[in-house]
Amino acid sequence: MPNPIHSAEFIHHLGTSAGRKLVIDLWQHFPEHMFLIRVEGPDSFVVEAINPAQQATIGADVIATGKRIDELLPQQIADQVIARYAECVRSGEPMRYEEEGIFRNQDGFERHGHWLTLLVPIHDGGRLSHLFGISQDLTELYLARAALEDQKRELEKEVGRRTAELTELNRQLSDLASKDPLTGVYNRRHLHAVAGHEIQRARRRGSPLSLLMMDLNDFKTINDHFGHAAGDDVLRAVARILLARLRETDVLARYGGDEFVVLLPDTAQDHAATLGRRISEAIRQETPGNVGISFGLASLETREDTLDRLIERADSALLDIKQKKNPAGLRHNNAF
């Protein structure tokens, strides 16, 4: 296996005819830009030679040799290039940097290009006379990167859109599972789901909790005389009136048919009764046909009380008023 050529030997080799041929072949066939710049002053630079690859980039009909940088390039780009050349001249050392600019391709269209450039100062008799440069074209890499960024942004937008759609679908599914489709208030299933938590909370804190069960008076007569559509309108109106007078912490549910249940956390029996009377009067005044409503009330009493027990007592109180046994619509319960 032949011994590797060390750098000193390689430099010596470049001085031979074979070495000069190597340099010429590199100049002619190297796929990246190569150029030689004559230094005429601190800020004056003239293109002395460019290789075929760079000539192909700027166009075969463009004559660059012999022109100053500020004659060849647009002013803004020329200023940037001259500043880089001047920096290399001042340091007297090779330097590498990225640059960008606008050029016309072989088809005559303007392109925004990016290059990684290496500048090497050349000294002649102790004087810095030239700059030799190699510029690697990074334009396609930048374009590919920009395309990937565009795709990433579009993908993120699509993910955002899909996430929003899934969120909305989940909300709709949640509504279907927890809300009454006619009135938009919670259904019996949701009431049972949240009631246990509210009852446990009331017990931990020693706070009151009450439940109102309401039933529209003569609702069957409305359906029989005016049709089920009119009955549905009444139910929706009642739900709106109830929601307008309840707190965010209260839980309103359509329990079935023309029955509504309101779970009232942090509400003692007397306050719940007052609320029930106000609601009854509002419904009578604000619904079509001045619909009447009856209500039964139960409050948390013992540690054994559950939602089912509260509903049983409230329903019994409601039955009392329906049968005219309890005009106030209440069952007297001890406070929890």
Buried (B, 14 or more C-beta within 10 A) or exposed (E): EEEEEEEEEEEEEEEEEEBEEBEEEEBEEBEBBBBBBBBEEEBBBBBBBBBBBBBBBBBEEEEBEEEBBBEBBEEEBBEBBBEBBBEBBEEEEEBEEEBEBEBEBEEEEEEEBBBBBBBBBBEEEEEBBBBBBBBBBBBEEBBEEEEEEEEEEEEEEEEEEEEEEEEEEEEEEEBEEBBBEEBBBBBBEBBBBBBEEBBEEBBEEEBBBBBBBBBBBEBEEBBEEBEEEBBEBBBBBBBBBBEEBBEEEBBBBBBEEBBBBBBBBBBBBBBBBEBBEEBBEBBBEBBEEEBBBBBBBBBBBEEEBEBEBBBEBBBBBBBBBBEEEBEBBBBEBEEB
